[in-house]
Amino acid sequence: MSLFIDAHIVHNYPLSNLNRDEFGSPKIAVYGGAERSRISSQCLKRGCRLTTEDIVGDKALRTRRVPVQVAAELVRRGWTQEEAVAAGQAVTVAAGVKGLSIAEAGTTSIMLYLPAAGITALADLVEAHRDTIAVAAQHAQAEADADTPKGKKTKAPALDKAAKQQVKEVQEQVRAILASRNASIAAFGRMLANTPEVTVDGAIAVAHAITTHATEEQGDFFTAVDDIPGADNGSAHMGHSAHTSGTFYRYASINVTEQLRNLDGDTDTARELIRVFLTAFATHVPHAKKNSTAPFTPPALVHVTLRTDQPVSLAGAFEAPVVADATSGWTTPSITRLDEHAAAVNGFFGTKPRIFAAHNGTAAHLDTLTHLGQYIRQLDDLVEAATTAALGKDTDA
């Protein structure tokens, strides 16, 4: 039996630009024939991942600057800058991953994703096997060059049997470090196409958030006044920015079974990840233009379920855009619509797969909803109840 925690959030954000497109305008989506404001899943996932890592205290690095970071670590250990840079690049290339090379700026050609502790581990490996890593890097580069249209550009040195074994062992150690995982990687996943052992199927899925209703971009013409007056009275700078506002539906799912598998059965870490992520996702406000809009509102509704069959989004509730009047706003009818749609979904799947359901939030009259499970007033208590339903009671609590 698989277990899935689904989190459904109805969240009203005031005038803001939470996630910009290439032109600086709020991102949009067309759903149900109506244009909606959108917050990308990447934006939501990264914000929640960083918050989760801060609280759990075990960071992962998604970066092209592994060689730079290894070099910086070696400099701190007394290496010269030139030697450290060469070694940082060599140990990365020594992995022998197809498509992984050093770009002109000294960064990797592709992004890597590894625990922050992996930088120290790579530096340790360099210090222990400096010469072998240099040879392994040269061989890896020669093989990569041989795959280019112009053919082989460098010639790797001939190695005796013992040296070949040493190079192979070093390569395996570098790959093992790149394949290492921590709680964050176990939760959010990782993919490196040419190195299957590095790939981790993420346990957390996050949807693009869209408004429950149709929206239009709202322009803002602004001026900046010079604090030092002069003969040229007026604005020192003029500009235009785009904003939107509205009630968003946000959805994420945690595959509890997959998360436990990724953590080798470590229920304590899985329990902490679920608690932290659910809390972070429920309250998350993207940071774009935060100082000029301060859109720091709490969610109107948080609805959490635990299912034994499959993840189930309730986005279908809003395929027909919610319509507000002068007194209702969008939030209240959105919550009503979600409650009604949950009733239809529950009727379709039956009650057996949904073994836990509860909700709370800041909107009025949430205790009168009939299809979203138990009303639990405080967010911490709701998260704890969902976690306990999934993994049992924490005996150390």
Helices and strands as residue ranges (DSSP letters): E 4-16, E 28-31, E 34-39, H 41-56, E 60-63, H 66-76, H 81-93, E 112-115, H 117-128, H 130-146, H 161-179, H 183-188, G 196-198, E 204-206, E 209-211, E 218-225, E 235-255, H 256-262, H 267-283, H 290-293, E 301-307, G 315-318, H 331-349, E 354-360, G 366-368, E 374-375, H 379-391
